[in-house]
Amino acid sequence: MEKTEILKWVILGLAVVMYGLVIAFQDKKVWFTTAAAVIVVTLGIIFPNAIFILPNAGGAETVAAEAVQSSVSGAFSFGDHFYALWHSLGQIINWNVIMIYLGSMIIASLFIYSKVPARIADAIVNKSRSTGVAMVLILIMTGIISIFVENVATVLVMAPIALALCRKLKINPTYFMIGLAVMSNLEGTATLVGDPPSMIFASVSGYNFNDFFVHNGTLSIFFIIQAGLLVGSLYFYGFFAKVGKNKIEVERTVVISWFPFILLLVMIFGLAGLSFIQTDFAYLSGLYVLCLGFTGILWYVLNQKKQKDEVWTLIKELDWETIFFLLGIFVVVGAIQEVGLLEDFAGVLAKLAGGSKIVGFIIILAVSVIISGFVDNVPYIIAMLPVAKSLALNMELAPELFMFALLVGSCLGGNLTPFGASANVVSMGIVKKEGYPMNFDGWIKVAVPFTILTTASSAIVLWLLWA
């Protein structure tokens, strides 16, 4: 084996082991991704031009052996080693995505605290002509909230409303809770701030907030996902139309404050406005959302008179696990890309597709749905987006065709199983506490038809728009 291939195989082996451990031990996934990232960064520092390529250097395949030899002989300067460290931690990690996610999580937590979502849901129930219609509208509202709020947070804020309604109707809440989870997963794909995969997609594709609605004069991923929302709503109406024919009244929730709702709107419209600003500063939107998050914390302390322990609880309960998980994955997948492995995989897919865009489209969509039903979609989509883009460009297609197929398949595929997405796990935990444990067969009985219908409808619209 040539020396130029050695480090490529080392990185591949490390990634395979990391992914295997993440799949087998989900509760320890951050440890495995962090350890893999540390190993990758260490190798990058020892062999500066072998993994993370120095400025004005050739590709990894042509310089890896020389980098190994130069590192052993001391030919590289201290600056070269420092650049490798800076490149791996400062450039490969997408800090803009991290800041957007952290800031939006803070705003989402305060939005839940404000009780505004519960108030809106109460109004829906009171104004609907029947309880069955109200249940479907609550699921639609869940999806709408999930467009701008992290999926698990959306389920947590809507669950008490769903459970209270089911108690009044004296019905099993399981189907309703499944609906909350799958609808939040569905709509979380629609905008830049909806869920980490969308943020990652924006990073790879160079999309801004507005591009999720219209890109180059063509309707974008937001409208593609709405096809799934329409079909999914009709699907659940079939479950609830007969259950709740009568109309009931619920007491309106008292809103604590409308300020978090205003913050949420400022974030949404601010990101839309920033999309029109042409700048080389890569962290503008991330810093904007993060500053709004800090503004929310200041409001929580000064206006709501919260003590240090309450503020600490709010901060501590943010989804830090996903943030550190993303940091490790960014580093490992960055190394995979820079040593040329993603280009190799794109070549394999191109052979399987045989030059046919419909075959390539179906392969990416189907494989993404199946894999994401069992594996966390964040590392999968980080690894595969550059592959999908490269494959589309090699076939002289709009890269959105395959990249959107990957995004739709990996996000909607998480609905297949009760452990395919974090929102699913949370939802099933809630119904178990209510005395309605859900087994695997019970979940797929409801979720598999939903996944097939919503994925197919979104895929058809995607094909019509971008093929």
The 8 nearest C-alpha neighbors of each residue, nearest first, counted from 0:
[[1, 2, 4, 5, 3, 8, 6, 7],
 [2, 0, 3, 4, 5, 64, 63, 60],
 [1, 3, 64, 5, 4, 0, 63, 6],
 [2, 4, 63, 64, 1, 60, 5, 61],
 [5, 3, 7, 2, 1, 6, 8, 0],
 [6, 4, 2, 8, 7, 3, 9, 1],
 [5, 7, 9, 8, 4, 10, 3, 49],
 [6, 8, 4, 10, 5, 9, 338, 11],
 [9, 7, 11, 5, 6, 10, 12, 4],
 [8, 10, 6, 12, 7, 11, 13, 5],
 [11, 9, 13, 7, 8, 12, 6, 14],
 [10, 12, 8, 14, 13, 9, 7, 15],
 [13, 11, 15, 9, 14, 10, 8, 16],
 [12, 14, 10, 16, 11, 15, 17, 9],
 [15, 13, 17, 11, 12, 16, 18, 10],
 [16, 14, 12, 18, 17, 13, 19, 11],
 [15, 17, 19, 13, 14, 18, 20, 12],
 [16, 18, 14, 20, 15, 19, 31, 13],
 [19, 17, 21, 15, 20, 16, 14, 22],
 [20, 18, 16, 22, 17, 21, 15, 23],
 [19, 21, 23, 17, 22, 18, 24, 16],
 [22, 20, 28, 18, 24, 25, 19, 23],
 [23, 21, 19, 20, 24, 25, 18, 374],
 [22, 24, 20, 21, 25, 19, 18, 28],
 [25, 23, 21, 26, 27, 22, 20, 28],
 [26, 24, 28, 21, 27, 22, 23, 20],
 [25, 27, 24, 28, 29, 21, 23, 30],
 [28, 26, 25, 24, 30, 29, 31, 21],
 [27, 29, 21, 25, 31, 30, 26, 32],
 [30, 28, 324, 32, 31, 27, 33, 323],
 [31, 29, 33, 28, 27, 32, 34, 324],
 [30, 32, 34, 28, 33, 29, 17, 35],
 [33, 31, 327, 35, 29, 34, 30, 36],
 [32, 34, 327, 36, 30, 31, 35, 29],
 [33, 35, 37, 31, 36, 32, 30, 38],
 [36, 34, 32, 38, 33, 37, 31, 39],
 [35, 37, 39, 33, 327, 38, 34, 331],
 [38, 36, 34, 40, 39, 35, 41, 33],
 [37, 39, 41, 35, 36, 40, 42, 34],
 [38, 40, 36, 42, 41, 37, 43, 35],
 [41, 39, 43, 37, 42, 38, 36, 44],
 [42, 40, 38, 44, 43, 39, 37, 45],
 [43, 41, 45, 39, 44, 40, 46, 38],
 [42, 44, 40, 47, 46, 41, 50, 45],
 [43, 45, 80, 41, 47, 42, 83, 46],
 [46, 44, 42, 43, 47, 41, 70, 80],
 [45, 47, 43, 49, 44, 67, 70, 66],
 [48, 46, 43, 44, 83, 80, 49, 45],
 [47, 49, 52, 66, 53, 46, 51, 50],
 [48, 50, 63, 66, 46, 59, 47, 51],
 [51, 49, 43, 338, 48, 52, 334, 337],
 [52, 50, 48, 83, 43, 49, 47, 337],
 [51, 53, 48, 50, 56, 49, 54, 59],
 [52, 54, 56, 48, 55, 51, 47, 79],
 [55, 53, 56, 52, 57, 82, 48, 79],
 [56, 54, 53, 57, 52, 58, 48, 62],
 [57, 55, 54, 53, 52, 58, 48, 62],
 [56, 58, 61, 62, 59, 55, 52, 60],
 [59, 57, 60, 61, 62, 56, 52, 338],
 [58, 60, 62, 338, 63, 61, 49, 50],
 [59, 61, 3, 58, 62, 63, 338, 4],
 [62, 60, 59, 58, 63, 57, 3, 64],
 [61, 63, 65, 59, 64, 60, 66, 49],
 [64, 62, 49, 3, 66, 65, 59, 60],
 [65, 63, 3, 2, 67, 66, 62, 68],
 [64, 66, 68, 62, 67, 63, 69, 49],
 [67, 65, 63, 69, 48, 64, 68, 49],
 [68, 66, 64, 70, 65, 69, 46, 63],
 [67, 69, 65, 71, 66, 70, 72, 64],
 [70, 68, 74, 72, 66, 71, 67, 73],
 [71, 69, 73, 67, 72, 68, 46, 66],
 [70, 72, 68, 69, 73, 67, 74, 66],
 [71, 73, 69, 70, 74, 68, 75, 67],
 [74, 72, 70, 75, 71, 69, 76, 68],
 [75, 73, 69, 72, 70, 76, 71, 68],
 [74, 76, 73, 70, 79, 69, 77, 80],
 [77, 75, 78, 79, 74, 80, 73, 81],
 [76, 78, 80, 79, 81, 75, 82, 73],
 [77, 79, 81, 76, 80, 82, 75, 83],
 [80, 78, 82, 76, 77, 81, 75, 47],
 [79, 81, 44, 83, 77, 82, 78, 47],
 [80, 82, 78, 84, 83, 79, 85, 77],
 [83, 81, 85, 79, 84, 80, 86, 78],
 [82, 84, 86, 80, 81, 44, 47, 85],
 [85, 83, 81, 87, 82, 86, 44, 88],
 [86, 84, 82, 89, 88, 83, 87, 81],
 [85, 87, 90, 83, 89, 84, 88, 82],
 [86, 88, 91, 84, 85, 89, 90, 83],
 [89, 87, 85, 86, 92, 90, 91, 84],
 [88, 90, 85, 86, 87, 92, 91, 94],
 [89, 91, 86, 92, 88, 87, 93, 85],
 [90, 92, 87, 333, 93, 330, 88, 86],
 [93, 91, 329, 90, 88, 94, 89, 330],
 [94, 92, 95, 96, 91, 97, 90, 329],
 [93, 95, 97, 96, 92, 98, 282, 285],
 [94, 96, 285, 282, 98, 97, 93, 99],
 [97, 95, 99, 94, 98, 93, 198, 100],
 [96, 98, 94, 100, 95, 99, 101, 93],
 [99, 97, 285, 101, 95, 100, 96, 289],
 [100, 98, 285, 96, 102, 97, 288, 101],
 [99, 101, 97, 103, 98, 102, 104, 96],
 [100, 102, 98, 104, 103, 99, 97, 105],
 [103, 101, 289, 292, 288, 105, 99, 104],
 [102, 104, 106, 100, 105, 101, 99, 107],
 [105, 103, 107, 101, 102, 106, 100, 108],
 [104, 106, 108, 102, 292, 103, 107, 109],
 [105, 107, 103, 109, 104, 108, 292, 110],
 [108, 106, 110, 104, 105, 109, 148, 103],
 [109, 107, 105, 111, 110, 106, 104, 112],
 [108, 110, 112, 106, 111, 107, 259, 113],
 [111, 109, 107, 259, 113, 108, 112, 260],
 [110, 112, 108, 109, 113, 114, 156, 107],
 [111, 113, 109, 110, 114, 108, 255, 115],
 [112, 114, 255, 110, 256, 111, 115, 254],
 [115, 113, 254, 117, 112, 116, 111, 255],
 [114, 116, 118, 113, 117, 254, 119, 110],
 [117, 115, 119, 118, 114, 120, 111, 156],
 [116, 118, 120, 114, 119, 115, 121, 252],
 [119, 117, 252, 115, 121, 116, 120, 251],
 [120, 118, 122, 116, 121, 117, 115, 123],
 [121, 119, 123, 117, 122, 118, 116, 137],
 [122, 120, 118, 124, 123, 119, 251, 117],
 [121, 123, 119, 125, 120, 124, 126, 118],
 [124, 122, 120, 126, 121, 125, 127, 133],
 [125, 123, 133, 121, 127, 122, 126, 120],
 [124, 126, 122, 248, 123, 127, 121, 249],
 [125, 127, 123, 124, 122, 128, 133, 121],
 [128, 126, 133, 124, 129, 125, 123, 132],
 [127, 129, 246, 126, 132, 130, 133, 245],
 [130, 128, 246, 245, 244, 132, 131, 127],
 [129, 131, 243, 133, 246, 132, 245, 244],
 [132, 130, 243, 240, 239, 134, 133, 129],
 [131, 133, 135, 129, 130, 134, 136, 127],
 [134, 132, 130, 136, 124, 131, 127, 135],
 [135, 133, 137, 131, 136, 132, 130, 138],
 [134, 136, 138, 132, 137, 133, 236, 139],
 [137, 135, 139, 133, 138, 134, 140, 132],
 [138, 136, 140, 134, 139, 135, 133, 141],
 [139, 137, 141, 135, 136, 140, 179, 134],
 [138, 140, 136, 142, 141, 137, 143, 135],
 [139, 141, 137, 143, 142, 138, 136, 144],
 [142, 140, 138, 144, 139, 143, 183, 137],
 [141, 143, 183, 145, 186, 139, 182, 140],
 [142, 144, 140, 146, 145, 141, 139, 186],
 [145, 143, 141, 146, 142, 147, 148, 140],
 [144, 146, 148, 142, 187, 183, 147, 143],
 [147, 145, 193, 187, 143, 144, 186, 189],
 [146, 148, 193, 145, 192, 144, 149, 190],
 [149, 147, 145, 107, 193, 144, 146, 153],
 [148, 150, 152, 194, 151, 145, 193, 153],
 [151, 149, 153, 183, 152, 145, 422, 184],
 [152, 150, 422, 154, 153, 149, 155, 421],
 [153, 151, 155, 150, 149, 154, 156, 148],
 [152, 154, 150, 156, 151, 155, 145, 157],
 [155, 153, 151, 157, 152, 156, 158, 179],
 [154, 156, 152, 158, 153, 157, 151, 159],
 [155, 157, 153, 154, 158, 111, 152, 159],
 [156, 158, 154, 160, 155, 159, 153, 161],
 [157, 159, 161, 160, 155, 154, 156, 162],
 [160, 158, 162, 161, 157, 163, 156, 155],
 [161, 159, 163, 158, 157, 162, 164, 117],
 [160, 162, 158, 164, 159, 163, 165, 157],
 [163, 161, 165, 159, 164, 160, 158, 166],
 [164, 162, 166, 160, 165, 161, 159, 167],
 [163, 165, 167, 161, 162, 166, 160, 168],
 [166, 164, 168, 162, 170, 167, 163, 172],
 [167, 165, 169, 163, 168, 164, 162, 170],
 [166, 168, 164, 165, 169, 163, 170, 247],
 [167, 169, 165, 166, 170, 164, 243, 242],
 [170, 168, 166, 167, 165, 171, 164, 172],
 [171, 169, 165, 168, 172, 166, 167, 242],
 [170, 172, 173, 165, 169, 435, 174, 166],
 [173, 171, 175, 165, 174, 170, 176, 162],
 [172, 174, 176, 175, 171, 177, 430, 435],
 [175, 173, 177, 176, 172, 178, 171, 445],
 [174, 176, 178, 172, 173, 177, 179, 161],
 [175, 177, 179, 173, 178, 174, 426, 172],
 [178, 176, 174, 180, 179, 175, 173, 181],
 [177, 179, 175, 176, 181, 180, 182, 174],
 [178, 180, 176, 182, 177, 181, 138, 154],
 [179, 181, 177, 183, 422, 423, 178, 182],
 [182, 180, 184, 178, 183, 414, 179, 185],
 [181, 183, 185, 142, 184, 179, 180, 178],
 [182, 184, 142, 145, 180, 150, 185, 181],
 [185, 183, 181, 187, 182, 186, 150, 180],
 [186, 184, 182, 183, 187, 411, 181, 188],
 [185, 187, 142, 188, 146, 189, 183, 184],
 [186, 188, 193, 146, 145, 194, 184, 185],
 [189, 187, 186, 197, 193, 190, 185, 194],
 [188, 190, 221, 186, 187, 220, 146, 224],
 [191, 189, 193, 192, 211, 188, 146, 221],
 [190, 192, 198, 197, 208, 193, 201, 211],
 [193, 191, 190, 147, 194, 198, 197, 103],
 [194, 192, 187, 146, 147, 190, 191, 148],
 [193, 195, 187, 197, 196, 149, 192, 188],
 [196, 194, 198, 197, 199, 377, 100, 193],
 [197, 195, 199, 198, 194, 377, 200, 380],
 [198, 196, 200, 191, 199, 195, 194, 188],
 [197, 199, 195, 201, 191, 200, 196, 96],
 [200, 198, 202, 196, 197, 201, 195, 203],
 [199, 201, 197, 203, 202, 198, 204, 196],
 [202, 200, 206, 198, 204, 199, 205, 203],
 [201, 203, 199, 200, 205, 204, 198, 206],
 [204, 202, 200, 201, 205, 199, 384, 385],
 [205, 203, 201, 206, 202, 200, 388, 399],
 [204, 206, 201, 202, 203, 207, 200, 210],
 [207, 205, 201, 204, 210, 208, 202, 211],
 [206, 208, 210, 274, 209, 201, 205, 211],
 [209, 207, 271, 210, 191, 211, 270, 274],
 [208, 210, 211, 212, 271, 207, 274, 213],
 [211, 209, 214, 213, 212, 207, 208, 206],
 [210, 212, 209, 219, 220, 221, 190, 208],
 [213, 211, 219, 210, 221, 209, 218, 220],
 [214, 212, 218, 219, 210, 217, 211, 216],
 [213, 215, 210, 217, 216, 219, 218, 212],
 [216, 214, 217, 213, 210, 218, 219, 212],
 [215, 217, 214, 213, 218, 219, 210, 212],
 [218, 216, 214, 213, 215, 219, 464, 465],
 [219, 217, 213, 212, 222, 214, 216, 464],
 [218, 220, 212, 213, 211, 221, 214, 222],
 [219, 221, 223, 211, 222, 189, 224, 212],
 [222, 220, 189, 212, 224, 223, 219, 211],
 [223, 221, 225, 224, 220, 219, 218, 212],
 [222, 224, 220, 457, 221, 225, 226, 460],
 [223, 225, 227, 226, 222, 221, 457, 189],
 [226, 224, 228, 222, 227, 223, 229, 221],
 [225, 227, 229, 224, 457, 228, 223, 456],
 [226, 228, 453, 224, 225, 230, 457, 229],
 [229, 227, 225, 231, 226, 230, 232, 224],
 [230, 228, 232, 226, 227, 231, 225, 233],
 [229, 231, 233, 227, 232, 228, 453, 234],
 [232, 230, 234, 228, 233, 229, 227, 453],
 [231, 233, 229, 235, 234, 230, 228, 236],
 [234, 232, 236, 230, 231, 235, 229, 237],
 [233, 235, 231, 232, 236, 237, 230, 449],
 [236, 234, 238, 237, 232, 233, 231, 239],
 [235, 237, 233, 239, 238, 240, 234, 135],
 [236, 238, 235, 234, 239, 240, 233, 241],
 [239, 237, 235, 236, 240, 241, 234, 242],
 [238, 240, 131, 242, 236, 241, 237, 243],
 [241, 239, 131, 236, 242, 237, 243, 238],
 [242, 240, 239, 243, 244, 131, 238, 237],
 [243, 241, 239, 240, 131, 244, 238, 130],
 [242, 244, 131, 130, 245, 241, 240, 239],
 [245, 243, 129, 131, 241, 130, 242, 240],
 [246, 244, 129, 243, 130, 247, 131, 128],
 [245, 247, 129, 130, 128, 244, 248, 127],
 [248, 246, 245, 130, 249, 125, 124, 129],
 [247, 249, 125, 250, 246, 124, 121, 126],
 [250, 248, 251, 121, 125, 247, 124, 164],
 [249, 251, 252, 248, 121, 125, 122, 253],
 [250, 252, 121, 118, 249, 253, 122, 117],
 [253, 251, 118, 254, 117, 250, 121, 114],
 [252, 254, 251, 255, 118, 114, 115, 117],
 [255, 253, 114, 256, 115, 113, 252, 118],
 [256, 254, 113, 114, 253, 257, 112, 115],
 [257, 255, 113, 258, 254, 259, 115, 114],
 [256, 258, 260, 259, 261, 113, 115, 255],
 [257, 259, 261, 260, 256, 262, 113, 110],
 [260, 258, 262, 110, 261, 257, 109, 263],
 [259, 261, 263, 257, 258, 262, 110, 264],
 [260, 262, 258, 264, 259, 263, 265, 257],
 [263, 261, 259, 265, 260, 264, 266, 258],
 [262, 264, 260, 266, 261, 265, 259, 267],
 [265, 263, 267, 261, 266, 262, 268, 260],
 [264, 266, 262, 268, 263, 267, 269, 261],
 [267, 265, 269, 263, 264, 268, 270, 262],
 [268, 266, 264, 270, 269, 265, 263, 271],
 [269, 267, 271, 265, 270, 266, 264, 272],
 [268, 270, 272, 266, 271, 267, 265, 273],
 [271, 269, 273, 272, 267, 268, 208, 266],
 [270, 272, 268, 274, 269, 208, 273, 209],
 [273, 271, 269, 274, 270, 275, 268, 276],
 [272, 274, 270, 276, 275, 271, 269, 284],
 [273, 275, 272, 271, 207, 276, 208, 209],
 [274, 276, 273, 272, 277, 271, 209, 207],
 [277, 275, 273, 274, 278, 272, 283, 271],
 [276, 278, 275, 279, 274, 273, 280, 281],
 [279, 277, 280, 276, 281, 283, 275, 273],
 [278, 280, 281, 277, 282, 283, 276, 284],
 [279, 281, 278, 282, 283, 277, 284, 95],
 [282, 280, 283, 279, 95, 278, 284, 285],
 [281, 283, 95, 285, 280, 284, 286, 94],
 [282, 284, 286, 285, 281, 280, 287, 95],
 [285, 283, 287, 286, 282, 288, 270, 273],
 [284, 286, 99, 95, 98, 282, 288, 287],
 [285, 287, 289, 283, 284, 288, 290, 282],
 [288, 286, 284, 290, 285, 289, 283, 291],
 [289, 287, 291, 102, 285, 290, 99, 286],
 [288, 290, 102, 292, 286, 291, 287, 98],
 [291, 289, 293, 287, 292, 288, 286, 294],
 [292, 290, 294, 288, 289, 293, 295, 287],
 [291, 293, 102, 289, 295, 290, 105, 294],
 [292, 294, 296, 290, 295, 291, 297, 289],
 [295, 293, 291, 297, 292, 296, 290, 298],
 [294, 296, 298, 292, 293, 297, 299, 291],
 [295, 297, 299, 293, 298, 294, 300, 292],
 [298, 296, 294, 300, 299, 295, 301, 293],
 [297, 299, 295, 302, 301, 296, 300, 294],
 [300, 298, 296, 303, 297, 302, 301, 295],
 [301, 299, 305, 297, 304, 298, 303, 302],
 [302, 300, 298, 304, 303, 299, 297, 305],
 [301, 303, 298, 304, 299, 300, 297, 305],
 [302, 304, 299, 305, 300, 301, 298, 256],
 [305, 303, 300, 301, 302, 306, 299, 298],
 [306, 304, 300, 303, 309, 299, 310, 307],
 [305, 307, 309, 308, 310, 304, 300, 311],
 [308, 306, 310, 309, 311, 305, 300, 312],
 [307, 309, 311, 310, 306, 312, 305, 313],
 [310, 308, 312, 311, 306, 307, 305, 313],
 [311, 309, 313, 307, 312, 308, 314, 306],
 [310, 312, 308, 314, 309, 313, 315, 307],
 [311, 313, 309, 315, 310, 314, 316, 308],
 [314, 312, 310, 311, 316, 315, 309, 317],
 [315, 313, 311, 312, 316, 317, 310, 105],
 [314, 316, 312, 317, 313, 311, 319, 318],
 [317, 315, 313, 314, 312, 318, 319, 311],
 [316, 318, 315, 314, 319, 104, 313, 105],
 [317, 319, 320, 321, 316, 322, 104, 315],
 [320, 318, 322, 321, 317, 323, 315, 316],
 [319, 321, 323, 318, 322, 324, 29, 317],
 [320, 322, 324, 319, 323, 318, 325, 29],
 [321, 323, 319, 325, 324, 320, 326, 97],
 [324, 322, 326, 325, 320, 321, 319, 327],
 [323, 325, 321, 29, 322, 327, 326, 320],
 [326, 324, 328, 322, 323, 327, 329, 321],
 [325, 327, 323, 329, 324, 328, 92, 322],
 [328, 326, 32, 33, 36, 330, 324, 325],
 [327, 329, 325, 331, 330, 326, 332, 378],
 [328, 330, 92, 326, 332, 327, 331, 333],
 [331, 329, 333, 327, 328, 36, 332, 92],
 [332, 330, 334, 328, 333, 36, 329, 335],
 [331, 333, 335, 334, 329, 330, 382, 328],
 [334, 332, 330, 336, 331, 335, 329, 91],
 [333, 335, 337, 331, 332, 336, 50, 338],
 [336, 334, 332, 333, 340, 338, 337, 331],
 [335, 337, 333, 334, 341, 339, 338, 340],
 [336, 338, 334, 339, 335, 333, 50, 51],
 [339, 337, 59, 336, 335, 50, 7, 340],
 [338, 340, 336, 337, 342, 341, 343, 335],
 [341, 339, 343, 342, 335, 336, 338, 344],
 [340, 342, 344, 343, 336, 339, 386, 345],
 [341, 343, 345, 340, 344, 339, 346, 386],
 [342, 344, 340, 346, 341, 345, 339, 347],
 [345, 343, 347, 341, 346, 342, 340, 348],
 [344, 346, 342, 386, 348, 347, 343, 390],
 [345, 347, 349, 343, 344, 348, 342, 350],
 [348, 346, 344, 350, 349, 345, 351, 343],
 [349, 347, 351, 345, 350, 346, 352, 344],
 [348, 350, 346, 352, 347, 351, 345, 353],
 [349, 351, 353, 347, 348, 352, 346, 354],
 [352, 350, 348, 353, 349, 347, 359, 358],
 [353, 351, 359, 349, 358, 350, 354, 355],
 [352, 354, 350, 351, 355, 349, 358, 359],
 [353, 355, 352, 356, 349, 394, 350, 359],
 [356, 354, 358, 353, 357, 352, 359, 394],
 [355, 357, 359, 358, 360, 354, 352, 394],
 [358, 356, 360, 359, 355, 361, 352, 362],
 [359, 357, 361, 352, 355, 360, 356, 362],
 [358, 360, 352, 356, 362, 357, 361, 363],
 [361, 359, 357, 358, 363, 362, 356, 401],
 [360, 362, 364, 358, 359, 363, 365, 357],
 [363, 361, 359, 365, 364, 360, 366, 358],
 [362, 364, 360, 366, 361, 365, 405, 367],
 [363, 365, 408, 361, 404, 367, 362, 366],
 [366, 364, 368, 362, 367, 363, 361, 369],
 [365, 367, 369, 363, 368, 364, 362, 370],
 [366, 368, 409, 408, 364, 370, 365, 369],
 [369, 367, 412, 408, 365, 409, 371, 366],
 [370, 368, 366, 372, 367, 371, 365, 412],
 [369, 371, 367, 372, 373, 368, 374, 366],
 [372, 370, 374, 413, 412, 409, 373, 376],
 [371, 373, 413, 419, 415, 412, 369, 370],
 [372, 374, 419, 371, 370, 418, 375, 416],
 [375, 373, 371, 370, 376, 372, 22, 419],
 [374, 376, 377, 371, 378, 419, 420, 373],
 [375, 377, 379, 371, 378, 409, 380, 374],
 [376, 378, 380, 379, 375, 196, 381, 195],
 [379, 377, 381, 380, 376, 328, 382, 375],
 [380, 378, 376, 382, 377, 381, 383, 375],
 [379, 381, 383, 382, 377, 378, 384, 376],
 [382, 380, 378, 379, 383, 384, 377, 199],
 [381, 383, 379, 380, 332, 384, 378, 385],
 [382, 384, 386, 380, 385, 381, 379, 387],
 [383, 385, 387, 386, 380, 381, 382, 402],
 [386, 384, 388, 387, 383, 389, 382, 341],
 [387, 385, 383, 345, 389, 384, 388, 341],
 [388, 386, 384, 390, 401, 385, 389, 402],
 [387, 389, 398, 385, 391, 386, 390, 402],
 [388, 390, 386, 392, 391, 387, 385, 393],
 [389, 391, 387, 393, 388, 345, 392, 386],
 [392, 390, 396, 398, 394, 388, 393, 389],
 [391, 393, 395, 389, 394, 390, 396, 398],
 [392, 394, 390, 395, 391, 389, 396, 349],
 [393, 395, 391, 392, 396, 390, 354, 356],
 [396, 394, 392, 393, 391, 397, 398, 390],
 [397, 395, 391, 394, 392, 398, 400, 393],
 [396, 398, 399, 400, 391, 392, 395, 465],
 [397, 399, 388, 391, 400, 401, 396, 392],
 [400, 398, 402, 403, 397, 401, 465, 388],
 [401, 399, 398, 465, 403, 402, 397, 466],
 [400, 402, 404, 387, 403, 399, 398, 360],
 [403, 401, 399, 405, 404, 387, 400, 384],
 [402, 404, 406, 405, 399, 401, 400, 407],
 [405, 403, 401, 407, 364, 402, 406, 408],
 [404, 406, 402, 408, 403, 407, 364, 409],
 [407, 405, 403, 409, 404, 408, 410, 402],
 [408, 406, 404, 410, 405, 409, 411, 403],
 [407, 409, 368, 367, 364, 405, 412, 411],
 [408, 410, 367, 371, 412, 406, 368, 407],
 [411, 409, 407, 412, 413, 408, 406, 188],
 [412, 410, 413, 408, 185, 414, 407, 409],
 [413, 411, 368, 372, 371, 409, 414, 408],
 [412, 414, 419, 372, 371, 420, 411, 415],
 [415, 413, 412, 181, 411, 416, 419, 450],
 [416, 414, 372, 447, 413, 412, 446, 450],
 [415, 417, 419, 418, 372, 414, 443, 442],
 [418, 416, 423, 419, 424, 442, 439, 415],
 [419, 417, 416, 420, 424, 423, 373, 421],
 [418, 420, 413, 372, 416, 373, 417, 414],
 [421, 419, 413, 423, 422, 418, 424, 414],
 [420, 422, 424, 423, 425, 151, 418, 419],
 [421, 423, 151, 425, 180, 420, 424, 150],
 [424, 422, 426, 417, 421, 420, 180, 425],
 [423, 425, 421, 427, 426, 422, 418, 417],
 [426, 424, 428, 422, 423, 427, 421, 429],
 [427, 425, 423, 429, 428, 424, 176, 422],
 [428, 426, 430, 424, 429, 425, 431, 423],
 [427, 429, 425, 431, 426, 430, 424, 432],
 [428, 430, 426, 432, 427, 431, 425, 433],
 [431, 429, 433, 427, 435, 432, 428, 436],
 [430, 432, 436, 435, 428, 434, 433, 429],
 [433, 431, 429, 430, 434, 428, 435, 436],
 [434, 432, 430, 431, 435, 429, 436, 172],
 [433, 435, 431, 432, 436, 430, 429, 171],
 [434, 436, 431, 430, 433, 437, 173, 432],
 [437, 435, 431, 434, 430, 438, 427, 432],
 [436, 438, 441, 435, 427, 442, 439, 431],
 [439, 437, 441, 440, 442, 436, 417, 443],
 [438, 440, 442, 441, 443, 417, 437, 416],
 [441, 439, 443, 442, 438, 444, 437, 445],
 [440, 442, 444, 438, 439, 443, 437, 445],
 [441, 443, 439, 444, 440, 445, 446, 417],
 [442, 444, 446, 447, 445, 440, 441, 416],
 [443, 445, 441, 442, 446, 440, 447, 448],
 [446, 444, 443, 442, 447, 448, 449, 441],
 [445, 447, 443, 449, 448, 415, 442, 450],
 [446, 448, 443, 450, 415, 449, 445, 451],
 [449, 447, 451, 450, 446, 452, 445, 444],
 [450, 448, 446, 452, 447, 451, 453, 231],
 [451, 449, 447, 453, 448, 452, 454, 446],
 [450, 452, 448, 454, 449, 453, 455, 447],
 [451, 453, 455, 449, 450, 454, 448, 456],
 [454, 452, 227, 456, 450, 455, 451, 231],
 [455, 453, 457, 451, 456, 452, 450, 458],
 [454, 456, 458, 452, 453, 457, 451, 459],
 [457, 455, 459, 453, 458, 454, 227, 226],
 [456, 458, 223, 454, 227, 460, 226, 459],
 [459, 457, 461, 455, 456, 460, 454, 462],
 [458, 460, 462, 456, 461, 457, 455, 463],
 [459, 461, 463, 457, 462, 458, 223, 464],
 [462, 460, 458, 464, 459, 463, 223, 465],
 [461, 463, 466, 459, 465, 464, 460, 458],
 [464, 462, 460, 461, 465, 466, 459, 458],
 [463, 465, 461, 462, 460, 466, 217, 218],
 [464, 466, 462, 400, 461, 463, 399, 397],
 [465, 462, 463, 400, 464, 461, 397, 396]]
